[in-house]
Amino acid sequence: MTHALATRLTAPFSRAALSRTSLSRTGGPDDDGFQDLLEHALGWTLLVLVAVLVTRLGLM
């Protein structure tokens, strides 16, 4: 493999490229305590409601 070809193949995996991609943000909301707590509470509520529905309908 020639040096130029090896450079082109490994360029996307260079240290600078990896550090740029690891620092990029997703654009989502910042994590704060209230939103995280609310998300967990709503998730557990949904889980319980689905479990009750499945049990009432006799699907399990």
N, C-alpha and C positions, 0 to 999 in steps of 0.2 A: 504494500500500500504506500502510495507516495505521501510525502509530508503535507502537500496542499490538500489532498483528499482527506487525510486524517484530521487536519485542522477543520475542514468544513463539517465533517461528521461529528466531531466532539465540541464544536462551537456552542451549540445550544446548551450543553452541559457545563459550560465554564463556570467558574466560581462567581463571577460578576453577574451572569445571567441567573444563576440560582439564588443569589442574594436579593436580586430585584424581585423575583417572583415570590420569594418567601416573605417579603415585606409588604406585598400588595394586600389591600383590604378588600373584603367582599362587598362593602357598601351597606351591610346590614346595620341594624341599630346597635348602639353600644350596650354592653351588658351592665345593667344596674340591678340592684336587689329586688325592687318591686316588680319589674317586668319578669324576672326570672321566677320569682315566687308565684306570680299570677299564672305564668305558663305551666308550671308544675301542678298547680291546683286545678287548672282547667283540664290538663291532661289526665289527671287521676279521676276527675269527675266524669270525663268522657269514658274512661275505662270502666268505671262502676256502672254507668248507664248502659253500656253495651253488654256487660255481664248480666245485669238484671234483665235486659231484653232477651238475651239468648236463653236465660233460665226460664223466663215466663213463657216463651214460645216453645219450649221443650226441645230445643235444637241440640242440647248437650246432656 
